[in-house]
């Protein structure tokens, strides 16, 4: 199945972080259960804050970055379990929440038996990440405090598309985007794997090229390659656009950019191989100047079992 949340890039950052948080909290909940603690991960910020002394609900909400109604529910649960209680406050308009003796014992147990284990597990995961992930997370939180997603979206212009050059860091994008569309309609062939797994050696080094299309807010959404097959001859190949980019005309933008790139590389013959099942793509190729060509089919189609259509660029 396609991971839509990951595929949508920055536009689904909130959903991806939420999913990540839910997975981590599910693991933390299991650790709490194993330790015999009748609480959920969502209660931990209140327990941590109350260990330092009594707090108002507002102070607890501010310390945890949650809403007051949400913190009120958490405090109610702690009281129901006998872990927290109201405490007299000089300001009659406020009420202080404090841990009971049982709550203090439970907080100590959590601090010694749960948090170290969960923290060690998280550190093991973070060790795979280059740089200080928590520092970057703090930067994101500070940026949201300055201006929300809604505020930033309100000042963002219309959807824009840009071309990106190939770098080794984008080899995975080239592989995944093409594998996605190929496996959704056909089966990966040997010729596919040779190119997708070795783009530098099979495409770039022999004199071809790979470019990408990036959509603002979505990241890389499509890619296309030029495979040099002879003096002045290039095959336009491995063109794919993610489903999340439908309606943005990313494919047309990418194809036009690759045709221009072929001219820059001195292409005298630009052709492509495809399958009749790819009707929308064939229509796009026709729109931008490709014509069906039997000679190209006879000369090159044997590379792929699925190929039954060949087209030659004649100019728009």
C-alpha positions in Angstrom: 0.0 0.0 0.0 1.1 3.6 -0.7 2.0 5.5 2.4 0.0 8.6 1.6 1.1 10.5 4.8 4.8 10.1 3.9 4.2 10.7 0.2 2.6 14.1 0.8 5.7 15.6 2.2 5.6 18.8 4.2 1.8 19.2 3.6 1.2 16.3 5.9 3.9 17.0 8.4 1.3 17.4 11.2 -0.3 14.1 10.4 3.1 12.4 10.2 4.2 13.7 13.5 0.8 12.8 15.1 1.2 9.2 13.7 4.7 9.1 15.1 3.6 10.4 18.4 0.8 7.8 18.6 3.2 4.9 17.8 5.6 6.1 20.5 2.9 6.6 23.0 1.5 3.2 22.4 4.9 1.8 23.3 5.1 3.9 26.4 1.7 2.8 27.4 2.9 -0.8 27.3 5.8 0.1 29.5 3.4 1.8 32.0 1.2 -1.3 32.1 4.2 -3.6 32.6 5.2 -1.5 35.5 1.8 -1.7 37.1 1.1 2.0 36.6 -2.7 2.7 36.0 -2.0 5.8 33.9 -1.6 6.7 30.2 1.3 8.6 28.5 -0.9 11.6 28.2 -0.9 11.9 32.0 2.9 12.0 32.3 3.4 15.7 31.8 1.0 16.5 34.7 2.8 14.0 36.9 6.2 15.4 36.0 5.0 19.0 36.6 3.4 18.1 39.9 6.5 16.4 41.2 8.1 19.9 41.5 5.2 21.2 43.6 1.5 22.2 43.5 0.3 24.0 40.3 -2.9 25.5 39.1 -4.7 23.8 36.2 -3.6 26.8 34.0 0.0 26.3 35.0 -0.1 22.6 34.3 -1.7 23.3 30.9 1.1 25.8 30.1 3.8 23.5 31.3 2.6 20.7 29.1 1.5 22.8 26.1 -2.1 21.5 26.2 -5.5 23.1 26.6 -7.0 23.8 30.0 -10.0 21.6 29.3 -7.7 18.8 28.4 -5.7 19.3 31.5 -8.8 19.5 33.6 -9.8 16.0 32.4 -6.3 14.7 33.3 -6.5 16.2 36.8 -9.9 14.7 37.2 -8.5 11.3 36.4 -5.6 11.7 38.8 -8.0 12.7 41.5 -10.3 9.7 40.8 -7.3 7.4 41.3 -6.3 9.2 44.5 -3.1 10.5 43.1 -3.9 14.3 43.2 -6.0 16.6 45.3 -7.0 20.2 45.7 -4.9 22.4 47.9 -5.6 25.7 49.6 -4.5 28.7 47.6 -4.0 32.3 48.7 -5.8 33.4 45.6 -9.4 32.3 46.2 -10.1 32.6 42.5 -7.7 29.7 41.7 -7.2 26.3 43.1 -3.9 24.5 43.4 -3.5 20.8 42.4 -1.0 18.8 44.4 0.0 15.1 44.5 -1.3 13.1 47.4 1.1 10.8 49.3 0.1 8.0 47.0 0.6 10.3 44.0 4.1 11.2 45.2 4.9 7.5 45.6 3.5 6.8 42.1 5.5 9.7 40.6 8.7 8.4 42.1 7.9 4.9 40.8 7.3 6.3 37.3 10.5 8.4 37.5 12.6 5.4 38.4 10.9 2.5 36.6 9.3 4.0 33.5 10.9 7.2 32.2 14.5 5.7 32.1 13.3 2.7 30.1 11.2 4.8 27.7 14.0 7.4 27.4 16.6 4.7 26.6 14.4 3.3 23.9 13.9 6.7 22.4 17.6 7.4 22.5 18.2 4.2 20.7 16.0 5.4 17.9 17.4 8.9 17.8 20.9 7.5 17.5 20.0 6.7 13.8 19.3 10.4 13.1 22.0 12.7 12.0 22.2 15.9 14.1 20.3 16.9 17.2 16.7 15.9 16.4 15.3 17.4 19.6 17.0 20.7 18.8 15.3 20.7 15.4 12.0 19.9 17.0 12.4 22.9 19.3 13.0 25.1 16.3 9.7 23.9 14.7 7.9 24.5 18.0 9.3 28.1 18.2 8.4 28.8 14.6 4.8 27.7 15.3 4.7 29.9 18.3 5.7 32.8 16.1 3.1 32.1 13.4 0.7 29.1 13.0 0.3 27.0 10.0 -3.0 28.8 9.2 -1.2 32.2 9.4 1.6 31.0 7.2 -0.7 29.3 4.7 -2.7 32.6 4.4 0.3 34.4 3.0 1.4 31.6 0.7 0.9 32.2 -3.0 -0.6 29.9 -5.6 0.8 26.4 -6.1 4.2 26.6 -7.8 6.3 23.9 -9.6 10.1 23.9 -10.0 12.6 21.6 -11.6 15.3 20.0 -9.5 18.6 18.5 -10.7 19.7 15.0 -9.9 22.0 14.4 -6.9 22.9 11.1 -5.3 20.7 12.2 -2.3 17.7 12.0 -4.6 18.4 8.5 -5.9 15.9 7.1 -3.5 13.2 9.4 -4.7 13.9 8.4 -8.3 13.7 4.7 -7.3 10.5 5.0 -5.2 8.5 7.2 -7.5 9.1 4.9 -10.5 8.6 1.7 -8.5 5.3 3.0 -7.3 3.7 3.4 -10.7 5.4 0.4 -12.3 4.2 -2.0 -9.6 0.7 -0.5 -9.6 0.2 -1.5 -13.3 2.9 -4.0 -14.2 5.7 -6.0 -12.7 9.3 -4.8 -12.2 11.5 -6.1 -15.0 15.3 -6.6 -15.0 15.7 -3.4 -17.2 13.7 -1.5 -14.6 15.9 -2.7 -11.7 19.1 -2.0 -13.5 18.2 1.7 -14.0 16.4 2.3 -10.7 19.0 0.7 -8.5 22.0 2.3 -10.3 20.9 5.7 -11.7 24.3 7.3 -11.5 26.0 4.5 -13.4 23.3 3.7 -15.9 21.9 7.1 -16.6 24.1 10.0 -15.6 27.6 8.8 -16.1 27.0 7.7 -19.8 25.8 11.2 -20.7 22.1 11.1 -19.8 20.3 13.0 -17.1 17.6 12.8 -14.4 15.4 15.7 -13.3 12.7 16.1 -10.7 9.6 18.2 -10.3 9.0 19.7 -6.9 5.7 21.2 -5.8 5.6 23.9 -3.1 4.5 22.3 0.2 4.6 18.8 -1.2 8.3 18.3 -2.0 9.5 16.0 -4.8 6.4 14.7 -6.7 7.8 13.4 -10.0 10.9 12.4 -11.9 12.1 11.6 -15.4 15.3 10.4 -17.0 17.1 10.6 -20.4 19.0 7.5 -21.3 21.7 8.0 -23.9 21.4 5.1 -26.4 23.8 6.3 -29.1 25.3 9.4 -30.7 22.6 12.1 -30.5 20.0 9.5 -29.5 18.2 9.6 -26.1 15.4 7.5 -24.7 13.0 9.4 -22.4 12.4 6.9 -19.7 11.3 6.4 -16.1 8.8 9.2 -16.0 6.5 9.1 -13.0 4.5 11.5 -10.9 3.1 10.7 -7.4 -0.7 10.5 -7.0 -0.6 13.3 -4.5 0.3 15.7 -7.4 -2.8 14.9 -9.5 -4.4 18.1 -10.8 -1.2 20.2 -10.5 -0.1 19.4 -14.1 3.3 18.3 -12.7 3.6 15.7 -15.4 3.3 18.2 -18.2 5.7 20.6 -16.5 8.2 17.8 -16.0 7.9 16.5 -19.6 8.3 20.0 -21.1 11.4 20.5 -18.9 12.9 17.1 -20.0 12.3 18.0 -23.7 14.2 21.2 -23.2 17.0 19.3 -21.4 17.2 16.9 -24.3 17.8 19.8 -26.7 20.5 21.1 -24.4 22.2 17.7 -24.6 22.2 17.8 -28.3 19.5 15.2 -28.9 18.9 14.5 -32.6 16.6 11.6 -31.8 14.3 11.6 -28.7 12.0 8.6 -28.3 10.1 6.7 -25.6 8.8 3.2 -24.9 5.5 2.6 -23.1 2.4 0.5 -22.9 -1.1 1.0 -24.3 -2.5 0.8 -20.7 -0.8 4.1 -19.9 -3.4 6.1 -21.9 -3.2 9.4 -19.9 0.6 9.4 -20.3 0.3 8.7 -24.0 -2.1 11.5 -24.4 0.4 13.8 -22.7 3.2 12.7 -24.9 1.1 13.3 -28.0 0.2 16.8 -26.7 3.8 17.8 -26.3 5.0 16.5 -29.7 5.6 12.8 -29.7 4.2 10.6 -32.5 3.7 6.9 -32.7 6.6 5.3 -34.6 6.8 1.7 -35.8 10.5 1.9 -36.5 11.3 2.8 -32.9 9.1 0.0 -31.7 11.0 -2.6 -33.8 14.4 -1.2 -32.9 14.1 -0.8 -29.1 11.0 -2.4 -27.7 12.6 -5.8 -26.9 14.2 -4.2 -23.8 10.8 -4.5 -22.0 8.2 -7.3 -22.0 5.5 -4.8 -21.4 6.3 -2.4 -24.3 3.8 -2.3 -27.1 3.9 1.5 -27.9 6.9 3.5 -29.1 6.9 7.2 -29.9 9.4 9.6 -31.5 9.6 13.3 -30.7 8.7 15.4 -33.7 8.3 18.8 -32.0 5.3 20.5 -30.5 
